[in-house]
């Protein structure tokens, strides 16, 4: 097992109930090399997800049909909640409102249960019945062959850019590595790092734990964690003096207005969106407005033709010029 897999195993196993930890330890499968999710659902099969799909394990750690798989009980889930919250749910109240808790190493645990509302607003979850341990994976260098398309060398600035893919298409992985390169610079490509700031609304880009980035986004990159995108962009614009603001999965009208404010202030925006084409995006009011204003100078499309995260095409959406792909 490579050291990265060993480190991931240690980081995540610490927050799993002993019964589940023992099941994974007994398995003869090379689980930790490409494990993406561990799902605990009350009274339902223990499910894991790897690149090739879902599978189930029995008490002996053997692959099993759902009917023969281990089924976590209430004691298992209560122990999982104690471990991920350090026995202090109050301290994680804000994260629970978002439906997840971030772990050291940038891994995240999503939660399901009964929502508690106050004046029509979600304030917390109770009766937790499901956990999704999502394994953070960095692919250092994945954006290196493409970073030059995002740089305006003549004006020494970053181009306003959009990374587009369908869900689970590798957008955040690519964005994270691109952020690292833009912040640190690439001497062999002839540019030094820019002042980069990240609004990480769901703690997915930098994987921050207690405000400290756990994943590589650049040694001098500023990260505003767990803050709504629109509000966070305005905060960073006022407080950190960035040259580039990075965020993930824009789409709302509020996001659009914030992007416009950032660009009018002379700051570059690099972001992502769900979608398979620009035509799809034009069906969403916020994104349609940005496209109609011809704000984005680069759009990069990710697909699966050579596996998840394949860069299929890079274009200038203002005139349709194709830099890479067909």
Buried (B, 14 or more C-beta within 10 A) or exposed (E): EEEEBEEBBEBBBEBBBEBBBBBBEEBEBEBBBEBBBBBBBBEBBBBBBBEEEEBBBBBEBBBBEEEBBBBBBEEBBEBBBBBBBEEEBEEBEEBBBBBBBBBBBBBBBBBBBEEBEEEEEEEBBEEBBBBBBBBBBBEEEBBBEBBBBBBEEEEEBBBBBBBBBBEEBBBBBBBBBBBBBBBBBBEEEEBEBBBBBBBBBBBBBBBBBEEEBBBBBBEEBBBBBBBBBBBBBBBBBEEEEBBBBBBBBBBBEBBBBBBBBBBEEEBBBBBBBBBEEBEBBBEBEBBBBBBEEEBBBBBBBBBBEEEEBBBBBBBBBEEEEEEBBE
